[in-house]
Every structure is written in C-alpha cells, then in structure tokens.
Amino acid sequence: MLRYVYGHDLHNYADLTQSMFRDRADQFKTRLGWDVHVNTRGEERDQYDELDPLYMIWEMPDGSHGGSMRFLPTTGRVMVNEVFLDLCNGVPVCSPLIWECTRFCLSRQAHGKIAAGLMLGSLEIMRNFDIPHYTAVFYRHTARAFRILGFGPEIVSSQGSGRNPICMGYWEYAEETYLNVSRKAGISPEVSQLWFNRSFGSAGETAPMALTA
C-alpha cells in the first residue's frame, strides 16, 4: 500500500523511514555510483530532506520500504533550480502549479507493480491537490521507463553525450492518464483514493499545507 508522509511526520514510521533512506543509499550510491552522502546509519539523505517534503512510500507487507518518491513545490527551494539550473536555460522554475519530484527509488525486493503504483500515487497527489504539472531531472532511459508505466514526461532539455544523457522535463496531469496507470498498476481508483484519504483525510484540509511544504 501507499503512504503519503510529510518530513515532519516520518518519525511516526521509524522502520519504514529507515528502510527508505537505506534503500536510497543502496540505489543511488551502490548501484548507480552517484556522488551522494551516506551517513553512519547507512542512509542517503540530502539538503532537500530538511525542507519538510512530501514523501510517497510504498509499504511492503512486512512494513519495510518497497519504493518511494519525494515532492516539493517549486515556490521554494528545489533541486532543479539549485543544482540543474543550466538545464532550465538559467531560468528558475517557480510556480504554485508545478511541483518537483525527485529520488524515485525502488528497493531490491520491489516487484513489478510497485513502480506503476508509485506512478499512480504521484497522479493521486496531482488530482487531489490540483497540481497540473511536475518537473524533474532524469536520465533518458528513465523517461522511457516512465512512458512504459503510462506516465511519461515531455523532455524540454538534455545534457551530456552518449546514449543516456541527463534530461529535464515536465509531466502533465490528465484524467485519462490517471485511469490508464490505475489499470497498469492493478489498483482501482477507489483503492488509490482510500490510501490517500488514510494519509490526509480530505484533500481540502491539506492542500494549503502542501503548497507551503
């Protein structure tokens, strides 16, 4: 199942949180070889984890992390503006209608439906918070994987030579996309909304908080 948790509430899910940050270390440091910091507890955390982001986490039956993503509104500090501004042609992305999604992570134990479930959850956030667009920086092969899952980005810039350059792009919400990803994930819209409601209650109560996270 999916959980939606703001940074300041992660302490309520200690085991899930620890396994998420450890899986991030395993994916980004060990498997991908990124230059990221891993603390003495084996967790990968960065400066954007200190900004009270919204995390979407797939919780496995044993309570551990299966996959996750991190979200921040572009009206505040975001990676695309501070680390990858050259991919934006030097113009920062700043709009209450655009959120940044980062740290897409899957555990080694994740089965095929979890990635599609994360795509559905990201659409659930857009649907309930009235967010029409996401932005992110990603590898080109990752964009292809997202398209296979039914929710691919529009690439607006790229950098680097070779077959897998770094890209920057946008995702746009559409109800047809939401229903298509729901089918691919094997999760009904009713169940997806139920998981969202369990985390937030009604969307109207949480949207102002989300926009200032």
C-alpha positions in Angstrom: 0.0 0.0 0.0 1.0 3.6 -0.4 1.6 6.1 2.4 1.9 9.8 2.0 4.0 11.4 4.7 5.5 14.8 5.3 9.0 15.0 6.6 8.0 16.2 10.0 5.9 13.1 10.4 8.5 10.5 9.4 9.3 9.7 13.0 5.9 8.1 13.3 7.0 5.4 10.8 10.6 4.8 12.1 11.2 1.4 10.5 9.6 2.4 7.1 11.6 5.6 7.1 14.9 3.9 7.9 14.5 1.3 5.2 13.6 4.0 2.7 16.8 6.0 3.3 18.8 2.8 3.3 17.3 1.7 0.0 18.1 5.2 -1.4 21.8 4.6 -0.4 21.7 1.2 -2.0 20.2 2.5 -5.2 22.0 5.8 -5.7 25.4 5.2 -4.1 25.9 1.4 -4.5 24.1 0.6 -7.7 24.3 3.9 -9.7 27.5 5.2 -8.2 26.2 8.7 -7.6 28.3 11.1 -5.5 25.8 11.2 -2.6 26.4 11.3 1.1 25.6 8.2 3.1 25.5 8.6 6.9 26.8 6.3 9.6 23.4 4.6 9.7 23.7 3.7 6.0 21.1 6.2 5.0 21.2 8.5 2.0 19.8 12.0 2.9 20.4 15.4 1.3 19.6 19.0 2.0 16.2 18.7 0.4 15.1 16.2 3.0 15.5 19.0 5.6 12.8 21.1 3.8 9.8 19.0 5.0 9.0 17.5 1.7 6.1 15.2 1.0 7.2 11.6 0.6 5.1 8.9 -1.1 6.2 5.5 0.1 5.1 2.0 -0.9 4.9 0.0 2.3 5.6 -3.8 1.9 3.6 -6.3 3.9 6.4 -6.6 6.5 6.4 -2.8 7.0 9.5 -2.1 5.0 10.1 0.2 2.1 9.3 -1.0 -1.4 9.6 2.2 -3.3 9.3 5.9 -2.9 9.3 9.4 -4.4 9.9 12.9 -2.9 7.9 16.1 -3.7 8.5 19.8 -3.1 6.7 22.8 -4.6 8.8 24.9 -6.9 7.8 28.1 -5.0 10.5 27.1 -2.5 14.0 25.6 -2.8 14.2 22.7 -5.3 17.0 20.7 -6.9 16.1 21.7 -10.5 16.8 25.3 -9.7 19.8 25.0 -7.4 21.7 22.0 -9.0 20.5 21.8 -12.5 19.7 25.4 -13.4 21.7 25.1 -16.6 19.1 22.6 -17.9 16.5 25.3 -17.4 18.5 27.7 -19.6 19.3 29.7 -16.4 15.6 30.5 -15.7 14.3 29.0 -12.4 11.1 27.1 -12.3 8.8 28.8 -9.8 5.1 28.2 -9.8 2.4 27.0 -7.3 1.2 24.9 -10.3 4.5 23.0 -10.6 6.0 20.6 -8.1 9.4 18.9 -8.3 9.6 15.1 -7.9 12.9 13.6 -7.0 14.5 10.5 -5.5 12.5 7.9 -7.4 13.7 4.7 -5.6 12.8 1.1 -5.7 14.1 -1.5 -3.2 15.8 -4.6 -4.4 12.7 -6.5 -3.3 10.3 -4.4 -5.3 8.0 -6.3 -7.6 6.9 -5.0 -11.0 3.6 -3.5 -9.8 5.3 -1.2 -7.3 6.7 1.2 -9.9 3.3 1.5 -11.5 1.8 2.0 -8.1 4.2 4.9 -7.5 3.2 6.5 -10.8 -0.5 6.2 -9.8 0.3 7.7 -6.4 2.0 10.7 -8.0 -1.1 11.2 -10.1 -3.2 10.9 -7.0 -1.3 13.8 -5.4 -1.8 15.9 -8.6 -5.5 15.0 -8.7 -6.3 15.8 -5.0 -4.1 18.9 -4.7 -4.9 20.4 -8.1 -1.3 20.3 -9.3 -1.3 20.3 -13.1 2.5 19.7 -13.6 5.6 18.1 -12.2 9.1 18.8 -13.1 12.3 16.7 -12.6 15.7 15.9 -13.9 16.2 12.3 -15.0 18.1 10.0 -17.3 16.7 9.5 -20.8 16.3 5.7 -20.2 14.3 6.6 -17.1 11.9 8.7 -19.2 11.3 5.6 -21.4 10.6 3.5 -18.3 8.0 6.1 -17.1 6.4 6.1 -20.5 6.0 2.3 -20.3 4.4 2.7 -17.0 1.9 5.1 -18.6 3.1 8.5 -17.2 6.0 9.8 -19.3 7.5 13.3 -19.3 7.9 15.8 -22.0 11.6 16.4 -22.3 12.5 20.0 -22.8 16.3 19.9 -22.5 19.2 17.5 -22.2 22.8 17.5 -21.4 25.7 15.1 -22.0 26.9 12.8 -24.7 26.3 9.2 -25.2 23.1 7.1 -25.3 21.8 8.1 -21.9 22.0 11.9 -21.3 20.6 13.8 -18.4 17.2 15.4 -19.2 14.9 17.9 -17.7 11.2 17.8 -18.4 7.6 18.1 -17.3 4.7 15.8 -16.6 1.1 16.9 -17.1 -2.0 15.6 -15.3 -4.8 14.1 -17.3 -7.7 12.0 -16.1 -7.2 9.6 -18.9 -3.6 9.1 -17.8 -4.7 8.5 -14.2 -7.2 5.8 -15.3 -4.7 4.2 -17.6 -2.0 4.0 -14.9 -4.6 2.6 -12.5 -5.2 -0.2 -14.9 -1.5 -0.9 -15.4 -0.9 -0.9 -11.6 -3.8 -3.2 -11.0 -5.1 -0.7 -8.3 -8.6 0.7 -8.7 -9.1 4.5 -8.4 -11.3 3.8 -5.3 -8.4 2.0 -3.5 -5.9 4.6 -4.6 -8.1 7.3 -3.2 -8.7 5.3 0.0 -4.9 5.2 0.6 -4.7 8.9 0.0 -7.5 9.6 2.4 -6.0 7.4 5.1 -2.9 9.6 5.0 -4.5 13.0 4.6 -8.2 12.9 5.4 -9.9 15.3 2.9 -7.6 16.9 0.4 -9.1 20.3 1.2 -7.6 20.2 4.7 -4.1 19.5 3.4 -3.8 21.5 0.2 -2.6 24.8 1.8 0.0 22.9 3.8 1.2 21.1 0.7 1.6 24.3 -1.2 3.9 25.7 1.5 5.8 22.5 2.4 
